[in-house]
Amino acid sequence: MKKVSEFLDKVHHVKDTLTSRSTGPELPQVGVVQDPRLEFYRSRKQRGVNLGSWFVLERWISDSPFASAAPPGQSDLDVARGSNAKAILERHWDTWITESDFEWLAQRGVNTVRLPIGYYHLCGADPSVFPGTDFQSYQTTFEGAWPRIVTALTTAQKHGVGVLIDLHAAPGKQNRDSHSGTSLDPAFFSNARHRARTVHVLRILVSKLVELRQSNTPPIFNVVGLELLNEPQPNSHDDLQKWYTQVVHTLAPIDPGMPIYISDCWQTDQYAAYIQALNAPPSTIVGLDHHLYRCFTSEDISTSADQHAGALWDPNAWAPKMFAATAEKLASAGAGLVVGEWSGALNPGSLQNGRSHDEQRKNYVAAQLALFERCCAGWFFWTYKKESPGDTGWSYRDAVQSGVFPDHVGVRRRPGLRLDREAADQRREAVLRDSLGQHSSYWDQYPGHYEHWRFEHGFRQGWDDAYPFFSFDDESLTSVSEMGFRGHWLTRRVSDHVHASGKSKSIWEFEHGYNQGVDAARKDFETLCE
């Protein structure tokens, strides 16, 4: 892992260049965060997979744990009510995902996993999650889950892989699906007691994660965020948003920098507007989680694979326009758009005869990846693997091995590459001269008052914020990190800039320069890796 002292030296260099090379008012000499490891894991672009059916079971993914489940045999509670549940679950937890899986993922550029858990998996950390819930009689059955979750975090960190913890199953059950923990009817939204219990569960979870970072050996700092609820199905979106707001402000004092991921309930515009108005604490990254599947509705079935892909390739089609607009809205609020679940699966009705089904899926996957890379702070394929092999639509492992999914994602690390900071600074200044010249020439066409020094400040700051991501990761990852939640960084830097120089109608020039600096840094680094 990149040594913290080396990174802090880079941060000091960023501060030096911030004040020594500019012609406008001096900006404050501020660092990034107290512990840069947290910042980089949390705000880099997350390229990941879901570890489905590891802790929260889904029978269509892994059938064997349900062999002795009580009827209807579809959920974690059904397994717990069956015979031999503790032994069955612990054997599954110990074998479904192992260290070799994290190593395999890291070798393909995957830098993050989304880990679905249920509240009952926390009972080994604190049994107070149980009273008044459907699982209160099964503490002994589930108490072994928490130490295995801790081991999962440690193992992932060993390979440079971050973990997004997703509360897939909340007290009372937040949707109608069995992957929310039980085969019962949902009661989360009809019973305030369940919502209050879930706040309690989330407080426990964040507190335990802080403890692991501060006192565990080794310290665990690779948790990239916490998803408050998976796919909630509220009767009232206003009520859910009020609950979200309560949780965000409840968790912030426990871990002020913990990123919070919020499901959009497939109402993306509404929840993007909610996040814009949320007024989250400045240190909190908020990710809006959108799930994209194109294989369930009658419209999906009647649309061919090529049409599905074409609608994603075309920047003027509905979905790309929605993604771009949402990403822009969220960035303005210091937040980001994340696709927490997607796949290469298509209904048989979409797959044309006479052409390889895998070739059609490959094009569909490529179209999705291109869109997500362009607009999103992160994405997570559903799911890593299935018990029965061969499903190239839903199983990431099978999709990679069959060529449906690329063998590698992200900018590939060039072995032995060492960054020359002085040379990078020289290249930055050369690119800046060209960019500033183009910026000035363009606006010279339109008479008015401009402060082009702000563009210069922004460009350097964007470049200098982006570049350290490229050299931060453990070399076990074959790809390098890059800035993902750019809106979060830009919002903070604009605040610093305004604090130092005062409000101005020309702050937009700093913002333009910052974005161009980030893009230029990535392009420069890609050239080094060619």
ABEGO torsion letter per residue (X at the ends): XBBAAAAAAAAAAAAAAAAAABABBBBBBBBABABAAAAAAAABBBBBBBBBGAABBBAAABAAAAAABBOAGABAAAAAABBGAAAAAAAAAAAABBAAAAAAAAAAGBABBBBBBBAAAAAAABAAAABGBAAAAAAAAAAAAAAAAAAAAAAAAAAGBBBBBBBABBBGEABABAAAGBABBBAAAABAAAAAAAAAAAAAAAAAAAAAAAABOBBBAABAEBBABBGBBBABAAAAAAAAAAAAAAAAAABAABBBBBBAGGBAAAAAAAAAAAGBBAABBBBBBBBBBAAABAAAAABBAAAAAAAAABAABAAAAAAAAAAAAAAAAGBBBBBABBBABBBAAABBBGBBAAAAAAAAAAAAAAAAAAABABBBBOBABBABBGBAAABAAAAAAAGABBABBEBBBBBGBBBBAAAAAAAAAAAAAAAAAAAAAAAAABBEBBBAAAAAAAAAAAAAAAAAAAAABBAABABBBBBABAAAAAAAAAAAAAAAAEBBAAAAAAAAAAAAAAAAAAAAAAAAAX
